[in-house]
Amino acid sequence: MSALWKADGLVRTRSDNENRFQRNFLKQAVCELRFPTLMELGEQRPPSSFVKALRKEYPVLEMSNEFTLGIGMGNTGSSHIHIFRSAKATWSISLKENSLSIETTAYTGFDNLRERVLHVVEAAEKIIDSDFFTRIGLRYINVVSSGDEDVTHWINPYLTAPITSESFLGINDFGGRMQLLAEDGGCLFQHGIQLNRAKADAPPKVEYLLDIDTYRTEVSLSQTPAAIDIMHRQAFDLFDWSLTDKARNFLSTDARHSKG
């Protein structure tokens, strides 16, 4: 099948491990869907049909304000952001006058995320007054933790070469940024070491960030499932390329049967 979007071909590496991994390094997953601005969605009360559609899975409703600054004195404005949270606050939906987003810190797999996104899209169809999204983005933030082993042994050497070359000493911060662009979408890849200072009386633990944000533009509502599927696949291909076999073997073991 040919690509639906030109951006689908930006990552040329392909992975055979999509169904292999039994655990993950994910700290946060976010799907954002933007649409033409509809001012009434920024009013104090969210649309009742949207609330009703989400209340079983997201019973906690919060509200915050977003302020905008324009050119000239006094040219400011504000709108409300409606936030729907799950009972344990591990999932949240945010509705603004020009976007909605689905976010989780308890990612268990793409099927669950996809189902939740499409549920929100179904609820949003009735209120956004648009038959397309101006932009759909899917972002996965992974933090690779390798236990007592050097984390660079778990990351593709192409990414860590400046660290492992031994050309430099005392590296306290290191990272990279790569942006891939096509006329109908793109992919932003950010990576680097992170220092986890969880224990004040212990030296910081070195971890590795793999932050992948892929997006498509001008997506009709009917194309949304296909866009989400291809963006997830693209993000996974890039994520898997970023690892070594040591990391893949760790992800392939069942966490319930591992030691520690």
N, C-alpha and C positions, 0 to 999 in steps of 0.2 A: 504494500500500500504506500502511495506517495505521501509526503508530509502534508499535513493540513496547513501548517504555518512554516514559513521559511526558517523561523527560529528553531524548529524541531531538529534541524541538522547541525546546530552549532557545536554540540558535543559529539564527537565522532567515535569515542570509545564506547564499547558495549559490554555489559556485564551479564554473566550467566548465574549470578548469585541472588537474584531478587527473592526467590522462595527458599533460600538456604538459611538465612539468619534467623535465630530464635530469640535474640535480644538486641538491644540497640544502645547507641551513645546519645540519643536525642535528649536535649534539655528543653527544647521548645519547637513547636511546629505552628505555622501561621498560614492561613489562606485569606487573602484580601481580594475583594471584588469591588471595583469602582464603577460608577454609573453617572450619567449626566445629573448635575446638581438639582435636587428637588428641595427647596427651602423648607417646606412644611415638615420634612423629616427631622429638622433641627429644632422643632418646637418643644415645649416642655413635656408634653405627653407623647409617648410613642404610639404608633398606629395600633389600635386594639386588635386587629386581625393578626398582626405580627406577634404581639404578646401572647395571644391565645394559642397560636401555632407552636410556640416555643416553651410555654410555661411548664410542661411536664418534665422536660429534660433540663430546663434552665429556669428554676423557680425563683432565683434571687435577682431582683431588678434594681439596678443602681443608675445614677445619672451624674454626669460631670459636664463642665463647660469648656468649650474651645473658643479661644479669642483670636481674632484676626486683625492685623494692622494694615491699613491702606496708606496710600500716599496723601499727604496733607494733614493738617491739624484736625483732630476729631473724627477722622475717617476710620473708625474702628467698628468692629462688630463681634458678636458672639453667637454661638449656637450650642445646642445640647447634644451630648453623646449618650446614647442609651446603651447600657451594658447589662447583658443577661448572663448570669453565672450558674453553673451546675451546683448541686448541693454541697459538694466537696471542694468547689472552687478550682477544679483542675481543668475545666473547660469554660470558655467565655465567648460570647458573641457581642460585637460592638456595632451599633448602627449610627451612622452619621448622615448628613444631608447629601453626601456624594459617595459613600462607600459603606460596606459592611465587611466585617472580618470575623474569622473563626480561629481561636487560639487554644492551644493545649500545652500543658506541662506533664501530661500523662499519656504520651503517645504509645499505643500498643500495636499499631499496624496501619497500613494505608487504607485497608478496606473500611475500618471504623471511621477514619478521618473523611474519606470520600463520602460515606453515607451521611455523616453529619453536615458536610458542606452542601450536599445536594438537598438535604432537608431544609436548610436555611434558604437556599436559592428558591426552592418551591414556595416558601413563605414570603420571600421578598418579591416574587413575580407580581404579586397583587398590589404592591405599594410603591414600587420604584418608577412606574410609568415609563418604562423603557423596555425594548425587546433585545437589548444588547448591553454588554459590559464594556466600558472603555478600556479597562485593564483588569486582568486576573493575575495575581501573583501567588506563588507557593514558595514558602521559605522553611528550610530545615536548619536548625542550629544544633550541631553536634559538638560534644566535648569528649575527646578520646582520653580515657584514663587507663594507664597500663600497669597499675599496681606498683610493684617495686622495680619493674623493668624500665629501662630508658624508653620514653614514649616515642623517640625517633625511630625505634625498631618497628613501630606499628604504623608508620606513615611512609607513603611513597617517597623514595629517595629524591625524586625530582623536586619535591617540595622542600625537603629539609637539607639539601646539599650545602648551603652556606653554614649550617650548624655542624653537620657531620664531617665537613672537609678538614676540620681542625685548623683552619686558617685564622680563626678568631678565638679569643678567650673572653670569659666574663660576659657572655651574652645574657642580658637580662630581659630583653624584649626582641621579638622577631615576628614578622608577619608578611603576608603578601596579598595582593588584590588583583583579580583578573575579571574584566568585564567583556562579555561576548554580546555582540549586537547584530540584529537583523531588523528589517523595516517593520516587522510585525511582532517583535518581542525580543527577548534577550535572557541572559543569565549572568548573575554577579556571584563570583566565588571569592570568599575571603578566608584566610587561614593564618594560623600562627600559634606560637606557644602562649599558654596562660599559666599564671602562678596561682595555685589554689592555697590560700592561707587559712584553711579551716581551723587549724590548731595554732594558737598564739605562741605556744612554747616549743613548736617544732618547725623545722625548715619548710618553706613552701614546697608544695608538690607541683611538679611540672606536668601540665596537661596540654592537649593540642586541640585548637578550635578548627572546625570545618563548618563554615557558614555558607549555605548555598541558597540563593534566591533566584528563582526562575519565573518568567512572566510572559504573557501574551497580550496583545492589544486588539481592540475591536472584535470581541468575541460575542456572537449571538447567544441568547439564552439556551437555544437548542444545542449549541456546540460546547456548552460548559462542561459536561461530563468528559468529552473527548479531550478538551484542553487540560483538564485536571489530570487525566490519565497520562498524557504525553509529557506534561511538566514533571510529574512525579517520576516517570521513567528516566527523564533527562537528569533530574537531580540525583536519582539513585546511581545512574551510570557514573556520574562525576564523583559521588561519594565513594563508591567501590573502587574507582581508579585511585583514590587518595590513600588507600590502605595497603598494607602488606599482608601476606598470608598469616602472620601471627595474629593480627587484628581480626582477620576473617575467621580464623579458627576459634578465637574467643567468642565472636558473635554467633558462631554456629553451635555452641554448647548451650544446653538448657540451664538457665540461671537457677532453677529449683533444685538441680542436682549437682551444682558446683559447690566447692568448698568455700568457707569464709562467710 
